[in-house]
Amino acid sequence: MKVLSTTEVRQNFSAILSAINVEPIGISKQDKEIAVVMSTQRYSELTRLEDILYGKAAELAIKEGFASNKETQDLMDSIA
């Protein structure tokens, strides 16, 4: 992932909007990464994967007796 300073982002914002269709762009301030800019398509993919991961974790918790079906469903509803 390419990382740019906040100054570079301000100076090249239009180009960055085009570049995020290829890969996410990191943003740094005072040599510390503070944010990532990505396309809405990539963001949607990541949130879908996150939902799958949470679902699998809930299934495992039920299977191993860590949580009941109701507890798991309540948790999933609260974060959805």
Kinemage of the C-alpha trace (Angstrom):
@kinemage 1
@onewidth
@group {chain A} dominant
@subgroup {mainchain}
@vectorlist {calphas} color= white
{ca met a 1} P 0.000 0.000 0.000
{ca lys a 2} L 1.306 3.392 -0.957
{ca val a 3} L 1.471 5.887 1.919
{ca leu a 4} L 1.334 9.643 1.369
{ca ser a 5} L 1.662 12.561 3.731
{ca thr a 6} L -1.306 14.787 4.449
{ca thr a 7} L 0.397 17.509 2.404
{ca glu a 8} L 0.735 15.171 -0.604
{ca val a 9} L -2.907 14.181 -0.236
{ca arg a 10} L -4.057 17.807 -0.245
{ca gln a 11} L -1.919 18.604 -3.295
{ca asn a 12} L -2.971 15.510 -5.282
{ca phe a 13} L -6.489 14.791 -4.094
{ca ser a 14} L -7.975 14.270 -7.556
{ca ala a 15} L -5.239 11.822 -8.537
{ca ile a 16} L -5.704 9.950 -5.270
{ca leu a 17} L -9.399 9.503 -5.959
{ca ser a 18} L -8.426 7.789 -9.209
{ca ala a 19} L -5.645 5.745 -7.594
{ca ile a 20} L -7.873 4.235 -4.902
{ca asn a 21} L -9.666 2.255 -7.601
{ca val a 22} L -6.447 0.251 -7.944
{ca glu a 23} L -5.380 0.023 -4.293
{ca pro a 24} L -6.009 1.720 -0.946
{ca ile a 25} L -3.825 4.727 -0.102
{ca gly a 26} L -2.429 5.273 3.383
{ca ile a 27} L -2.196 8.762 4.824
{ca ser a 28} L 0.503 9.748 7.278
{ca lys a 29} L 1.025 12.773 9.471
{ca gln a 30} L 4.383 13.418 11.108
{ca asp a 31} L 5.579 9.978 9.898
{ca lys a 32} L 2.689 8.161 11.590
{ca glu a 33} L 0.012 6.390 9.546
{ca ile a 34} L -3.336 7.870 10.532
{ca ala a 35} L -5.848 6.785 7.887
{ca val a 36} L -6.543 4.730 4.790
{ca val a 37} L -8.584 5.873 1.797
{ca met a 38} L -10.173 3.147 -0.321
{ca ser a 39} L -12.857 2.752 -2.932
{ca thr a 40} L -16.414 2.154 -1.802
{ca gln a 41} L -16.306 -1.187 -3.619
{ca arg a 42} L -13.309 -2.341 -1.552
{ca tyr a 43} L -14.922 -1.038 1.638
{ca ser a 44} L -18.076 -3.026 0.861
{ca glu a 45} L -15.980 -6.159 0.261
{ca leu a 46} L -14.220 -5.721 3.604
{ca thr a 47} L -17.432 -5.139 5.549
{ca arg a 48} L -18.979 -8.228 3.917
{ca leu a 49} L -15.931 -10.280 4.971
{ca glu a 50} L -16.177 -8.841 8.464
{ca asp a 51} L -19.832 -9.909 8.669
{ca ile a 52} L -18.883 -13.440 7.574
{ca leu a 53} L -16.107 -13.555 10.163
{ca tyr a 54} L -18.432 -12.434 12.986
{ca gly a 55} L -20.997 -15.013 11.868
{ca lys a 56} L -18.425 -17.816 11.930
{ca ala a 57} L -17.193 -16.691 15.353
{ca ala a 58} L -20.781 -16.797 16.622
{ca glu a 59} L -21.282 -20.287 15.189
{ca leu a 60} L -18.091 -21.463 16.897
{ca ala a 61} L -19.143 -19.912 20.220
{ca ile a 62} L -22.463 -21.765 20.051
{ca lys a 63} L -20.807 -25.034 19.007
{ca glu a 64} L -18.278 -24.879 21.828
{ca gly a 65} L -20.878 -23.856 24.413
{ca phe a 66} L -19.530 -20.360 25.049
{ca ala a 67} L -22.811 -18.711 24.130
{ca ser a 68} L -26.402 -19.713 23.520
{ca asn a 69} L -28.163 -19.142 20.207
{ca lys a 70} L -30.122 -16.274 21.788
{ca glu a 71} L -27.028 -14.605 23.257
{ca thr a 72} L -25.259 -14.842 19.932
{ca gln a 73} L -28.247 -13.494 17.984
{ca asp a 74} L -28.640 -10.606 20.435
{ca leu a 75} L -24.966 -9.745 20.011
{ca met a 76} L -25.170 -9.907 16.212
{ca asp a 77} L -28.278 -7.692 16.246
{ca ser a 78} L -26.536 -5.135 18.437
{ca ile a 79} L -23.584 -4.759 16.057
{ca ala a 80} L -25.531 -4.877 12.817
